[in-house]
């Protein structure tokens, strides 16, 4: 039985030589809502700046290559860790984290450039606003991101790309410096994407419920404490009412994002639960890695986790998000299904 590949935001990637050290955007302007939660004053200020991205503050490509854009940067010491693995053309969502030289998370206005190679003509800058992961205290699990956790937000950019392999240059404006890091991505043809896409019918699969678990939520929810998003099975509501379906394993996920996204779902359920059904589906049989995937993940052909699908009343998928996503992206996905 296949195993889900877990995404690691904290893996530094090789920097582009000469670069000076290194979903989707939430609105058309690349701006995300103001930070939520009682984060420290310093962190809140950094996050506030990181959620507002003006591409005019970054170098225009002006026909230059990716290497030439990188050579024009004046800062050093960052790297990037990717948080998405399936990037379908023509508008792939690239989620990622930015790290400094000591592997601490960096929050600053950030954009993405891309090209077929380091010496290829660069496209961009594509805004990548930070999206907050910190929920209000009543909705925090023991696996949550909090105001004491440096992992408080993630970045995401919507790119424009045809199928193929690309170099990406992630540039952040840290105080007066422009610092950059690179990674390589593969954009796939939508027909080669194994995961159900927006516009397609959602698989009408049975998901685990409190009833199917005999009332023992620990069997179907590794969140501490378990949530109340196990009231109904997807099969019983799909095609009848809007649904937000989250695949995540808060305790077993090693990317540090499954706990926060489950908490975000729970907080948004308070605002939207009267208009759509929220379902959380665990990943591994009996919550044991070596027993393979639960049937709902196999039905959706999921190669990674976490994933979010929002589904319209007619049963078609309105939006999907892979990997790390915050309040803004989650709420936008909800609205797409209503």
RABELNOR-V163742 format. One record per residue. RES is the residue in three letters. SS is DSSP state (H for helix, E for strand, L for the rest). PHI is phi in degrees with one decimal (999 if undefined). Layout:
BEGIN
RES/SS/PHI
RES/SS/PHI
END
This chain:
BEGIN
UNK/L/999
UNK/L/-67.4
UNK/L/-107.3
UNK/L/-74.4
UNK/E/-84.3
UNK/E/-90.0
UNK/L/-90.6
UNK/L/-116.2
UNK/L/-78.0
UNK/L/-100.9
UNK/L/-89.8
UNK/L/-64.5
UNK/L/-110.4
UNK/L/-61.6
UNK/L/-86.0
UNK/L/-71.8
UNK/L/-56.9
UNK/L/86.6
UNK/L/-91.9
UNK/L/76.9
UNK/L/100.3
UNK/L/165.1
UNK/L/999
UNK/L/137.9
UNK/L/-60.8
UNK/L/-82.3
UNK/L/-142.0
UNK/L/-60.8
UNK/L/-87.5
UNK/L/77.9
UNK/E/-109.3
UNK/L/-106.9
UNK/L/-58.9
UNK/L/-61.0
UNK/L/-57.7
UNK/L/-103.8
UNK/L/79.8
UNK/L/-85.5
UNK/L/-66.3
UNK/L/-60.1
UNK/H/-58.8
UNK/H/-64.8
UNK/H/-65.9
UNK/H/-61.1
UNK/H/-65.1
UNK/H/-62.7
UNK/H/-65.5
UNK/H/-59.6
UNK/H/-67.0
UNK/H/-71.6
UNK/L/-82.5
UNK/E/-115.9
UNK/L/-122.4
UNK/L/-110.2
UNK/H/-55.5
UNK/H/-66.0
UNK/H/-80.7
UNK/L/-120.9
UNK/L/-60.3
UNK/L/-75.2
UNK/L/-71.2
UNK/L/50.1
UNK/L/78.9
UNK/L/-79.8
UNK/E/-80.1
UNK/H/-61.9
UNK/H/-63.1
UNK/H/-66.0
UNK/H/-62.6
UNK/H/-63.5
UNK/H/-64.6
UNK/L/-84.5
UNK/L/-78.0
UNK/L/-122.1
UNK/L/-118.3
UNK/L/-136.6
UNK/L/99.0
UNK/L/-106.1
UNK/E/-142.5
UNK/E/-129.3
UNK/E/-116.9
UNK/E/-80.1
UNK/L/-124.7
UNK/L/-134.5
UNK/L/-120.7
UNK/L/-105.3
UNK/E/-124.7
UNK/E/-79.8
UNK/L/-67.8
UNK/E/-97.0
UNK/L/-132.1
UNK/L/-68.7
UNK/E/-93.9
UNK/E/-107.7
UNK/E/-100.8
UNK/E/-164.9
UNK/E/-120.7
UNK/E/-114.8
UNK/E/-122.4
UNK/L/-89.6
UNK/L/-64.6
UNK/L/-105.4
UNK/L/62.7
UNK/L/-93.8
UNK/E/-68.3
UNK/L/-110.3
UNK/L/-121.8
UNK/L/-162.3
UNK/E/-54.0
UNK/E/-141.3
UNK/E/-134.8
UNK/E/-127.9
UNK/E/-114.6
UNK/E/-146.7
UNK/E/-157.9
UNK/L/-66.3
UNK/L/-154.5
UNK/L/-59.0
UNK/L/-99.3
UNK/L/-88.2
UNK/E/-64.1
UNK/L/-82.6
UNK/E/-114.4
UNK/E/126.5
UNK/E/-79.7
UNK/E/-98.3
UNK/E/-63.9
UNK/L/-132.8
UNK/L/-66.4
UNK/E/-72.1
UNK/E/-127.5
UNK/E/-73.2
UNK/L/-107.8
UNK/L/-84.5
UNK/L/-90.2
UNK/L/-67.2
UNK/H/-50.8
UNK/H/-62.5
UNK/H/-106.4
UNK/L/-88.8
UNK/L/-89.1
UNK/L/-70.7
UNK/L/-98.6
UNK/L/-77.2
UNK/L/-79.9
UNK/L/-136.2
UNK/L/-66.8
UNK/L/-94.3
UNK/L/-95.8
UNK/L/-66.9
UNK/L/-88.8
UNK/L/-106.4
UNK/E/-159.5
UNK/E/-130.2
UNK/E/-104.1
UNK/E/-151.2
UNK/E/-128.8
UNK/E/-96.3
UNK/L/-93.9
UNK/L/-124.6
UNK/E/-157.4
UNK/L/-87.6
UNK/L/-56.9
UNK/E/146.6
UNK/E/-97.9
UNK/E/-135.1
UNK/E/-94.0
UNK/E/-117.6
UNK/E/-117.6
UNK/E/-98.6
UNK/E/-118.3
UNK/E/-118.6
UNK/E/-97.4
UNK/E/-101.4
UNK/L/57.7
UNK/L/-94.8
UNK/E/-102.6
UNK/E/-104.5
UNK/E/-116.5
UNK/E/-141.4
UNK/E/-146.9
UNK/E/-122.3
UNK/E/-151.8
UNK/E/-116.3
UNK/E/-129.7
UNK/E/-121.8
UNK/E/-94.5
UNK/E/-105.7
UNK/L/-68.8
UNK/H/-52.6
UNK/H/-69.9
UNK/H/-97.8
UNK/L/-85.2
UNK/L/-77.9
UNK/L/-91.4
UNK/L/-50.8
UNK/L/-107.3
UNK/L/-53.0
UNK/L/97.6
UNK/L/-86.7
UNK/E/-73.2
UNK/L/-74.4
UNK/L/-57.3
UNK/L/-85.2
UNK/L/-101.6
UNK/L/-72.3
UNK/L/-108.3
UNK/L/-68.3
UNK/L/-130.6
UNK/L/-57.7
UNK/L/-66.9
UNK/L/-68.3
UNK/L/-92.4
UNK/L/63.8
UNK/L/84.0
UNK/L/-93.4
UNK/H/-65.9
UNK/H/-63.8
UNK/H/-74.8
UNK/L/-125.6
UNK/L/-155.0
UNK/L/-87.9
UNK/L/-64.6
UNK/L/-119.5
UNK/L/-80.7
UNK/L/-61.1
UNK/L/-90.6
UNK/L/-103.5
UNK/L/-97.8
UNK/L/-134.2
UNK/L/-78.8
UNK/L/-136.3
UNK/L/-88.1
UNK/H/-55.9
UNK/H/-58.8
UNK/H/-84.3
UNK/H/-121.5
UNK/L/-63.7
UNK/L/82.2
UNK/L/-119.7
UNK/L/-155.7
UNK/L/-63.0
UNK/E/-137.2
UNK/E/-112.4
UNK/E/-110.2
UNK/E/-111.9
UNK/E/-98.0
UNK/L/-163.6
UNK/L/-127.6
UNK/L/-54.5
UNK/L/-85.1
UNK/L/-95.9
UNK/L/-70.1
UNK/L/-101.3
UNK/L/-92.1
UNK/L/73.1
UNK/L/-108.6
UNK/H/-69.5
UNK/H/-62.7
UNK/H/-58.4
UNK/H/-69.3
UNK/H/-67.3
UNK/H/-66.7
UNK/H/-61.5
UNK/H/-58.6
UNK/H/-65.5
UNK/H/-69.8
UNK/H/-70.4
UNK/H/-60.4
UNK/H/-62.8
UNK/H/-86.4
UNK/H/-118.3
UNK/L/-64.6
UNK/L/-84.9
UNK/L/-117.0
UNK/L/-154.2
UNK/E/-91.3
UNK/E/-104.2
UNK/E/-127.7
UNK/E/-108.7
UNK/E/-117.2
UNK/L/-69.5
UNK/L/-100.9
UNK/E/-103.2
UNK/H/-56.9
UNK/H/56.3
UNK/H/56.4
UNK/L/-124.8
UNK/H/-57.1
UNK/H/-78.6
UNK/H/-96.0
UNK/L/83.2
UNK/E/-86.7
UNK/L/-69.5
UNK/H/-53.7
UNK/H/-60.6
UNK/H/-68.3
UNK/H/-65.6
UNK/H/-64.5
UNK/L/-92.9
UNK/L/56.1
UNK/L/-85.1
UNK/L/-94.4
UNK/E/-141.0
UNK/E/-157.1
UNK/L/-83.3
UNK/E/-136.0
UNK/E/-122.4
UNK/E/-123.5
UNK/E/-106.6
UNK/E/-125.2
UNK/L/-72.2
UNK/L/-59.9
UNK/L/-83.1
UNK/L/92.2
UNK/E/-87.9
UNK/E/-75.6
UNK/E/-90.8
UNK/E/-156.9
UNK/E/-143.0
UNK/E/-136.5
UNK/E/-113.0
UNK/L/80.2
UNK/L/-100.8
UNK/L/-150.9
UNK/L/-107.7
UNK/H/-56.7
UNK/H/-62.5
UNK/H/-66.0
UNK/H/-62.7
UNK/H/-67.1
UNK/H/-62.6
UNK/H/-64.3
UNK/H/-61.0
UNK/H/-62.3
UNK/H/-64.8
UNK/H/-93.7
UNK/L/-96.1
END
